[in-house]
Amino acid sequence: MNATPEDPAPVWLEVALNGPWGRDRQPLLPLSVAEIVAEGVACAKAGAAIIHVHSRDPETGVQRDDADLYAAIIEGIRGQVECIVYPTLPLAGAAGHAAGDTVAARFAAVEGLAARGLLEWTVVDPGSVNFLHRDGVAEGDDGFLYRNPGDHIRAGLDVARRAGAVPSFAIYEPGFTRAGAALAGALGTREPVYRFMFTDGFHWGFPARDWALDAHLRLLEEIAPGAPWMVAGLDVDILPLAATAIARGGHLRVGLEDAPFGTRLPNIAWVERGLAAIEAAGRRPATPGEVRAAWQG
C-alpha cells in the first residue's frame, strides 16, 4: 500500500453497527442476525472496509457472545461482500455480562471463531476503566467498573497470536497504549490497531478535541512509532475530529455503537458522513485488501 502524490494513502473506514446498548439508548440499532447482516452488507457496499459487531440473543435482544451467532453474522456479511468483520467481547462488570467474569467464559466465543478460521481482527481492551455516564451522576448512579485485568488482556492477545488475528485496542485512557504495546510485544502478536476512544457523555478519557488527539499521538510515537491508529468513541460525534485525524495519518470509525445516544441517523448515514469527511480531506476510502496489506511483507 504505497502512497504517491497522485494517490495518497487511503483511509480505513470502520463501522460499529450496534454495541452493547439497547434501543432505549439507540433506537435504530440492528439486533437480530438478519438485521445486522443486512446493515453490514449495505455499509460495506457503501465503502466501509471494516465492520464491528455485537451479537444478540434472538429472543431478548440482549448482547450474547456466542460463536454460532457471530459465525452467522460474519459468514452472512462476507458471503455477499468483501470486508473485515470482527466481534466484540463481554463487557465485563456490566449488568447482564456475567460471561466476562472468567477468562474461559469471556473468550469462549472468539476461541470458537478462531477454530473456524473466522477471527481476522479481535477486540482487546488493555486496561480497566470506570463507566460513569453524565446523565446518571445527579441521580446517584455510580456506573460500573469495566474490568480488564492482566490475565484477561494476556488471554485476548494469546487468542490473537494463535489465530494470526489483528488486535484492535480500545484506548479509553492514555495508559492503555502503554500497557497494550508492552503486552503485545511480550506475547508476539501482530501489530495492534490503536483505536483512540473519545466521548462527550461518559466520564472517562478525553472529549473529541484536537489537543486530546495530540496527547494520544505524542504518547503513541514514543511507545509504538508508526503503529496504525484510528479515532472512535462512545456517545460522541467523532466527525469534527476527522479532518485533523486524517491529515495526521489516522483512520476513522463511525456507527451506532459510537454515535451520540438517541441519534436519528442510521448506520448507513454515518458511513456516508464518514466517506464525505474522507473525500473532503482529499483522500479515498481504503478497500479491505488495502487494510490487510498493512500487515503484509
N, C-alpha and C positions, 0 to 999 in steps of 0.2 A: 504494500500500500504506500507507494512512493508519490508524494505530493509534488506538483510542479506549479509554477506561477499561473499556468493556464488552467490547471485543475488542482486547486488547493485541497488539503486533506479533508475528506468528507467527515461529517458529524454523525455520531451514533445517536439515534433517536430510540429511546425505550418508552414503552407504555406499561404502566402498572394498572391492571384492569379493575381491581376491586379492593384488595387489602383486607384487614381484619374487621372492618366496620360493618354495621348493619345499615339497613335502609333508613333508619332514623337519623343517621348522620349523612349518608349519601344516598338519596332516593333513587338514583339511576344505576345503582350497582348491578352488574350481571352476577347472578348467584348460581344458577344451575349449570351443569356441564354444557348443555346446548347453548345457553346464553353466553357463557364465557368463550366457547369455541367461535360462535358467530362474531362476537366483537373482536376477538383476537384476529380472525381472518380479515375482517374489514380494516382493522388498524394496520395489519401487515401489508395489505394491498395498497393502503394509502401512503406507506413509506416508513413505518416503524420496523426496524430491524430486530428489535429485542422486545419480548413480551414477558411480563412478570405476572404470576397468578397465585391466588389463594383458592384452594378447592373448598367446597362447601358440602355440608350434609344435604342430600336431596330432599329430606323431609322438613328440616328446620331452617335451613339456610345458614346455620352457624358454621364457622370455619371447622373443617375436618380434614386433617392432614393424613391422607390415605393414598398409598401408592397406586391403587387401582383408579381412583378418581383423577389423580394427577396424570396417569398414563392416558386416560381417556381424553383429557384436555390437550396434552402435548401432542398425542398422535392425531387427534381431531383437527388441530390447527395445522400441524406440519404435513398432514395428508393433503391439504389444499393449497398451502403457500409455503415458501421457503423463508424461515425465520428462526431465531433463537427463542426458545420458550423455556422458562425456568420457574421452579416452585419456591415457596417460602418455607418457614419453619413455624412450629407452635410458638405463640407469643408468651413465653414462659413468665409466670407471675400474674398474668391477666385472668380475670374470671372466664371460665369456660375453656381454658387451655391447660388442663391438668397434664396432658401428654408432654408438656415441657418440663416436668419435674425431674425426670431421669434422662440420662444420656441415651439409653437404649430406646426409650419411647419417643424421645424428641427427634431422633434421626432415623426412625424406622421407615418413614415414607421415602426419604431421599436415598437411603440404603436400597430400598426396593427398586427405585427408579434407576440407580446406578447398576444394579444387577441386570436390568433390562436394556442397558445401553441408552437410557433416555435422560441422563443427567449431564447436560452440556455446561450450564452455569449453576451455581448453588449459592444460596444466601449464607453468609457468615457474619454475625454481628459481634465484633471483637471488644465487648465490654458491656457492663450493666448500666442502666440509667432509670431515673425516676420519671414515670409518665404521669404528669400532672397537667391537666388542661385548664386554661384560664377561666373557662365557664364554670368550673366546679369549685374554685378557690373560695368564693364568698359563701358557698353552701357547706363548707367544711369537708369537701371531698379531698382525700389525700392521694388519689390516684393509685398507682401500683408501681412496684419495682420490676422493671423488665430485666429478667435475670439471664445473664450470660457468663457464668463462672468459667474459670480457666479450663476445666475438663470438658465443658461443652464446646468452647472455642476450638480446642485441640481436636475434639471428635469431629466437628464440622470440617475442619481443614484436612483431617485424615481421610474423610469420605471424598473430599475434592481431589486429594492426591491420588487415591486408589482409582478413582473414576476418570482421572485426567480432566476434571471439570475446572472451570474458572471460578474462583471465589469472588463473590460480589459483596464487598464490605459496606455495611451501612455505618457511616461515620456520624453518630449522633453528637459526640463530643470530640474535641481535638485529640485527646489521649487515645481514642480508639485507633487512630492512624499509627501511633507508636506501638501499641500492643499488637495490632494486626500485622504490621510489617515484620515485627520481631518473630511472632509465632509462625507466620507463613514461611519466613526464611528458615526457621528451625526445622519445620516439617517438610520443606522442599516441595511446596505446591507450585502450580503455575502462578504467574504474576497476577495478583488480585486487581480488581477494579475498585477504586476508592470512590464511593458514592456519598458525597457530602450532603447531609440531611439538614435542611433549613426548616423553620416553622414560624408561623405567626400565632398559632393557637396553643401550642404546648410550651411548658416552662423548662425546656432543655435546649442546649445548643444555641445557635445564632439565628437571627432573622435573616431574610434573603437580602443582604446588602453587599455592596462591592467590598467594603472593608472586611467583612466577615469571610468572604471568599479569599481575599488576600491573605488573611491569617491562616486559613486551611492550606493554601498553596505554599506559603513560606515553610510551613512545617513539613509538608509532603516533599518539598525539594530537598530538605535536609535528610529525611528518613528514607524516601524511596524515589529518588530523582528519575524523571521520565516515565513514571507509572501512569497508566490510563486512569482518568477520573471523570466524573460527571456531577452535575448539580441536580438535586432532587429534594424531597422533603415530605412533610405531612401537614395537612391543614394549611396549605400555602399555595399561592400562585408564584411559581418559580420563574415564569416567563420574563418579568422585568430584569432578571439577572442573566438571561440567556445571552444577550449580546456580549456582555463582559466575559462570560464563561467561554463562549465560542472563540472570541478574539484571543483568549489566553490558552487555547488548545484543548478545551474541555468538551464534554458531551452533555446530552440533555435527556432528562426523564420527565414525563408528564403522565396524566391519567387520574382516574377517580380514587385510587389509593392516596395520592398525594394532594389532590386539589382541595381548595377551601371547602370545608364542610357545608353541605347544602347547595353546592353548585348545581345550576340547571344545564350545564354543558355536559353532554355525553362524552365517552372516551374518544370517539372519532373526532369530535370538535376540538378536544385538547390536542390530539395528534395533528390536526390541521393547523392549529395555532403554533404548535412546535415547529412544524415544517415551514410556516411563514417566517418564524424567527430565524431559522437556519438560512432561508433564502435571503432574508433582509440583511444578513451578515455576509452575503456574497458567497455562500457555501451551498453544498448539496448534502442530502442525507446519505449516509453510508448504506450499502447493501449488507445483508447478513454475511456474505463472503468476505467483504472488506473488514467487518468487525472481527471475524475469525482469523483473518490474516495477521492481526496484531500479535498472535501467539505462535506464528509460524516462522521458521528459519532460525 
